[in-house]
Amino acid sequence: MSSVGPWLLVFGAAVIVVEGTISAVWSVKLARQGRALAAMLERERGLVQGDVARLHDTLEETRRLWEPWRRALRWLRHPFVAALLASFWRRVAG
């Protein structure tokens, strides 16, 4: 009965070594995948930033193109003009 104790100790140590080896392999694999994912995210971030810059430029160009019409649009959005146009369309329709 006393010879079982040392064998259990050896068996336990062997299991710990195997478990440590498996966890080391998994850690290396996860680290590689993490680096690959970080590189992919960096590429995608660059693409998104480029798209946002193009969108900003397009919005700025749109604002510049609509600049001459801003005063006319402000008049057309006035509630009195809207009421006048509604009244006109009621007369034409009826």
mmCIF file of the C-alpha atoms, coordinates in Angstrom:
data_MODEL
# 
_entry.id   MODEL 
# 
loop_
_atom_site.group_PDB 
_atom_site.id 
_atom_site.type_symbol 
_atom_site.label_atom_id 
_atom_site.label_alt_id 
_atom_site.label_comp_id 
_atom_site.label_asym_id 
_atom_site.label_entity_id 
_atom_site.label_seq_id 
_atom_site.pdbx_PDB_ins_code 
_atom_site.Cartn_x 
_atom_site.Cartn_y 
_atom_site.Cartn_z 
_atom_site.occupancy 
_atom_site.B_iso_or_equiv 
_atom_site.pdbx_formal_charge 
_atom_site.auth_seq_id 
_atom_site.auth_comp_id 
_atom_site.auth_asym_id 
_atom_site.auth_atom_id 
_atom_site.pdbx_PDB_model_num 
ATOM 1  C CA . MET A 1 1  ? 0.000   0.000  0.000   1.00 0.00 ? 1  MET A CA 1 
ATOM 2  C CA . SER A 1 2  ? 2.838   2.379  0.664   1.00 0.00 ? 2  SER A CA 1 
ATOM 3  C CA . SER A 1 3  ? 4.204   1.966  -2.889  1.00 0.00 ? 3  SER A CA 1 
ATOM 4  C CA . VAL A 1 4  ? 1.058   3.539  -4.413  1.00 0.00 ? 4  VAL A CA 1 
ATOM 5  C CA . GLY A 1 5  ? 1.845   7.051  -3.112  1.00 0.00 ? 5  GLY A CA 1 
ATOM 6  C CA . PRO A 1 6  ? 5.017   7.676  -5.153  1.00 0.00 ? 6  PRO A CA 1 
ATOM 7  C CA . TRP A 1 7  ? 3.373   6.313  -8.314  1.00 0.00 ? 7  TRP A CA 1 
ATOM 8  C CA . LEU A 1 8  ? 0.417   8.688  -7.837  1.00 0.00 ? 8  LEU A CA 1 
ATOM 9  C CA . LEU A 1 9  ? 2.895   11.536 -7.411  1.00 0.00 ? 9  LEU A CA 1 
ATOM 10 C CA . VAL A 1 10 ? 4.681   10.608 -10.653 1.00 0.00 ? 10 VAL A CA 1 
ATOM 11 C CA . PHE A 1 11 ? 1.369   10.200 -12.478 1.00 0.00 ? 11 PHE A CA 1 
ATOM 12 C CA . GLY A 1 12 ? 0.127   13.594 -11.206 1.00 0.00 ? 12 GLY A CA 1 
ATOM 13 C CA . ALA A 1 13 ? 3.346   15.300 -12.288 1.00 0.00 ? 13 ALA A CA 1 
ATOM 14 C CA . ALA A 1 14 ? 3.078   13.710 -15.744 1.00 0.00 ? 14 ALA A CA 1 
ATOM 15 C CA . VAL A 1 15 ? -0.513  14.922 -16.127 1.00 0.00 ? 15 VAL A CA 1 
ATOM 16 C CA . ILE A 1 16 ? 0.549   18.443 -15.136 1.00 0.00 ? 16 ILE A CA 1 
ATOM 17 C CA . VAL A 1 17 ? 3.376   18.402 -17.713 1.00 0.00 ? 17 VAL A CA 1 
ATOM 18 C CA . VAL A 1 18 ? 1.010   17.196 -20.462 1.00 0.00 ? 18 VAL A CA 1 
ATOM 19 C CA . GLU A 1 19 ? -1.557  19.830 -19.539 1.00 0.00 ? 19 GLU A CA 1 
ATOM 20 C CA . GLY A 1 20 ? 1.117   22.540 -19.554 1.00 0.00 ? 20 GLY A CA 1 
ATOM 21 C CA . THR A 1 21 ? 2.316   21.415 -22.993 1.00 0.00 ? 21 THR A CA 1 
ATOM 22 C CA . ILE A 1 22 ? -1.224  21.483 -24.403 1.00 0.00 ? 22 ILE A CA 1 
ATOM 23 C CA . SER A 1 23 ? -1.897  24.932 -22.947 1.00 0.00 ? 23 SER A CA 1 
ATOM 24 C CA . ALA A 1 24 ? 1.416   26.231 -24.366 1.00 0.00 ? 24 ALA A CA 1 
ATOM 25 C CA . VAL A 1 25 ? 0.498   24.967 -27.840 1.00 0.00 ? 25 VAL A CA 1 
ATOM 26 C CA . TRP A 1 26 ? -2.935  26.575 -27.601 1.00 0.00 ? 26 TRP A CA 1 
ATOM 27 C CA . SER A 1 27 ? -1.401  29.838 -26.369 1.00 0.00 ? 27 SER A CA 1 
ATOM 28 C CA . VAL A 1 28 ? 0.979   29.980 -29.329 1.00 0.00 ? 28 VAL A CA 1 
ATOM 29 C CA . LYS A 1 29 ? -1.891  29.270 -31.721 1.00 0.00 ? 29 LYS A CA 1 
ATOM 30 C CA . LEU A 1 30 ? -4.063  31.965 -30.117 1.00 0.00 ? 30 LEU A CA 1 
ATOM 31 C CA . ALA A 1 31 ? -1.199  34.470 -30.255 1.00 0.00 ? 31 ALA A CA 1 
ATOM 32 C CA . ARG A 1 32 ? -0.747  33.831 -33.996 1.00 0.00 ? 32 ARG A CA 1 
ATOM 33 C CA . GLN A 1 33 ? -4.453  34.215 -34.628 1.00 0.00 ? 33 GLN A CA 1 
ATOM 34 C CA . GLY A 1 34 ? -4.503  37.398 -32.558 1.00 0.00 ? 34 GLY A CA 1 
ATOM 35 C CA . ARG A 1 35 ? -1.656  38.916 -34.571 1.00 0.00 ? 35 ARG A CA 1 
ATOM 36 C CA . ALA A 1 36 ? -3.379  37.962 -37.836 1.00 0.00 ? 36 ALA A CA 1 
ATOM 37 C CA . LEU A 1 37 ? -6.637  39.479 -36.616 1.00 0.00 ? 37 LEU A CA 1 
ATOM 38 C CA . ALA A 1 38 ? -4.882  42.678 -35.511 1.00 0.00 ? 38 ALA A CA 1 
ATOM 39 C CA . ALA A 1 39 ? -3.256  43.015 -38.947 1.00 0.00 ? 39 ALA A CA 1 
ATOM 40 C CA . MET A 1 40 ? -6.591  42.462 -40.677 1.00 0.00 ? 40 MET A CA 1 
ATOM 41 C CA . LEU A 1 41 ? -8.285  45.040 -38.430 1.00 0.00 ? 41 LEU A CA 1 
ATOM 42 C CA . GLU A 1 42 ? -5.537  47.564 -39.189 1.00 0.00 ? 42 GLU A CA 1 
ATOM 43 C CA . ARG A 1 43 ? -6.054  47.085 -42.943 1.00 0.00 ? 43 ARG A CA 1 
ATOM 44 C CA . GLU A 1 44 ? -9.821  47.449 -42.551 1.00 0.00 ? 44 GLU A CA 1 
ATOM 45 C CA . ARG A 1 45 ? -9.358  50.545 -40.388 1.00 0.00 ? 45 ARG A CA 1 
ATOM 46 C CA . GLY A 1 46 ? -7.309  52.111 -43.164 1.00 0.00 ? 46 GLY A CA 1 
ATOM 47 C CA . LEU A 1 47 ? -10.040 51.343 -45.698 1.00 0.00 ? 47 LEU A CA 1 
ATOM 48 C CA . VAL A 1 48 ? -12.735 52.791 -43.446 1.00 0.00 ? 48 VAL A CA 1 
ATOM 49 C CA . GLN A 1 49 ? -10.703 55.945 -42.785 1.00 0.00 ? 49 GLN A CA 1 
ATOM 50 C CA . GLY A 1 50 ? -10.213 56.363 -46.540 1.00 0.00 ? 50 GLY A CA 1 
ATOM 51 C CA . ASP A 1 51 ? -13.957 55.993 -47.107 1.00 0.00 ? 51 ASP A CA 1 
ATOM 52 C CA . VAL A 1 52 ? -14.726 58.502 -44.364 1.00 0.00 ? 52 VAL A CA 1 
ATOM 53 C CA . ALA A 1 53 ? -12.266 60.988 -45.894 1.00 0.00 ? 53 ALA A CA 1 
ATOM 54 C CA . ARG A 1 54 ? -13.914 60.582 -49.318 1.00 0.00 ? 54 ARG A CA 1 
ATOM 55 C CA . LEU A 1 55 ? -17.345 61.044 -47.748 1.00 0.00 ? 55 LEU A CA 1 
ATOM 56 C CA . HIS A 1 56 ? -16.169 64.196 -45.982 1.00 0.00 ? 56 HIS A CA 1 
ATOM 57 C CA . ASP A 1 57 ? -14.803 65.569 -49.271 1.00 0.00 ? 57 ASP A CA 1 
ATOM 58 C CA . THR A 1 58 ? -18.053 64.734 -51.061 1.00 0.00 ? 58 THR A CA 1 
ATOM 59 C CA . LEU A 1 59 ? -20.134 66.427 -48.363 1.00 0.00 ? 59 LEU A CA 1 
ATOM 60 C CA . GLU A 1 60 ? -17.925 69.504 -48.557 1.00 0.00 ? 60 GLU A CA 1 
ATOM 61 C CA . GLU A 1 61 ? -18.295 69.597 -52.342 1.00 0.00 ? 61 GLU A CA 1 
ATOM 62 C CA . THR A 1 62 ? -22.071 69.227 -52.016 1.00 0.00 ? 62 THR A CA 1 
ATOM 63 C CA . ARG A 1 63 ? -22.169 72.081 -49.525 1.00 0.00 ? 63 ARG A CA 1 
ATOM 64 C CA . ARG A 1 64 ? -20.162 74.299 -51.902 1.00 0.00 ? 64 ARG A CA 1 
ATOM 65 C CA . LEU A 1 65 ? -22.408 73.409 -54.840 1.00 0.00 ? 65 LEU A CA 1 
ATOM 66 C CA . TRP A 1 66 ? -25.595 74.206 -52.899 1.00 0.00 ? 66 TRP A CA 1 
ATOM 67 C CA . GLU A 1 67 ? -24.201 77.497 -51.538 1.00 0.00 ? 67 GLU A CA 1 
ATOM 68 C CA . PRO A 1 68 ? -25.786 79.708 -54.254 1.00 0.00 ? 68 PRO A CA 1 
ATOM 69 C CA . TRP A 1 69 ? -29.179 78.110 -53.685 1.00 0.00 ? 69 TRP A CA 1 
ATOM 70 C CA . ARG A 1 70 ? -29.167 78.380 -49.915 1.00 0.00 ? 70 ARG A CA 1 
ATOM 71 C CA . ARG A 1 71 ? -31.098 81.652 -49.763 1.00 0.00 ? 71 ARG A CA 1 
ATOM 72 C CA . ALA A 1 72 ? -33.767 80.432 -52.195 1.00 0.00 ? 72 ALA A CA 1 
ATOM 73 C CA . LEU A 1 73 ? -34.176 77.193 -50.252 1.00 0.00 ? 73 LEU A CA 1 
ATOM 74 C CA . ARG A 1 74 ? -34.506 79.128 -47.008 1.00 0.00 ? 74 ARG A CA 1 
ATOM 75 C CA . TRP A 1 75 ? -37.348 81.165 -48.570 1.00 0.00 ? 75 TRP A CA 1 
ATOM 76 C CA . LEU A 1 76 ? -39.043 78.035 -49.916 1.00 0.00 ? 76 LEU A CA 1 
ATOM 77 C CA . ARG A 1 77 ? -38.963 76.364 -46.494 1.00 0.00 ? 77 ARG A CA 1 
ATOM 78 C CA . HIS A 1 78 ? -40.673 79.320 -44.841 1.00 0.00 ? 78 HIS A CA 1 
ATOM 79 C CA . PRO A 1 79 ? -44.133 78.425 -43.412 1.00 0.00 ? 79 PRO A CA 1 
ATOM 80 C CA . PHE A 1 80 ? -45.852 81.285 -45.274 1.00 0.00 ? 80 PHE A CA 1 
ATOM 81 C CA . VAL A 1 81 ? -44.535 80.050 -48.615 1.00 0.00 ? 81 VAL A CA 1 
ATOM 82 C CA . ALA A 1 82 ? -45.650 76.514 -47.764 1.00 0.00 ? 82 ALA A CA 1 
ATOM 83 C CA . ALA A 1 83 ? -49.138 77.799 -46.880 1.00 0.00 ? 83 ALA A CA 1 
ATOM 84 C CA . LEU A 1 84 ? -49.282 79.872 -50.070 1.00 0.00 ? 84 LEU A CA 1 
ATOM 85 C CA . LEU A 1 85 ? -48.291 76.903 -52.224 1.00 0.00 ? 85 LEU A CA 1 
ATOM 86 C CA . ALA A 1 86 ? -50.821 74.664 -50.445 1.00 0.00 ? 86 ALA A CA 1 
ATOM 87 C CA . SER A 1 87 ? -53.550 77.235 -51.065 1.00 0.00 ? 87 SER A CA 1 
ATOM 88 C CA . PHE A 1 88 ? -52.525 77.502 -54.713 1.00 0.00 ? 88 PHE A CA 1 
ATOM 89 C CA . TRP A 1 89 ? -52.636 73.718 -55.177 1.00 0.00 ? 89 TRP A CA 1 
ATOM 90 C CA . ARG A 1 90 ? -56.091 73.558 -53.537 1.00 0.00 ? 90 ARG A CA 1 
ATOM 91 C CA . ARG A 1 91 ? -57.417 76.182 -55.986 1.00 0.00 ? 91 ARG A CA 1 
ATOM 92 C CA . VAL A 1 92 ? -55.901 74.423 -58.982 1.00 0.00 ? 92 VAL A CA 1 
ATOM 93 C CA . ALA A 1 93 ? -57.205 71.019 -57.896 1.00 0.00 ? 93 ALA A CA 1 
ATOM 94 C CA . GLY A 1 94 ? -60.699 72.188 -56.964 1.00 0.00 ? 94 GLY A CA 1 
# 
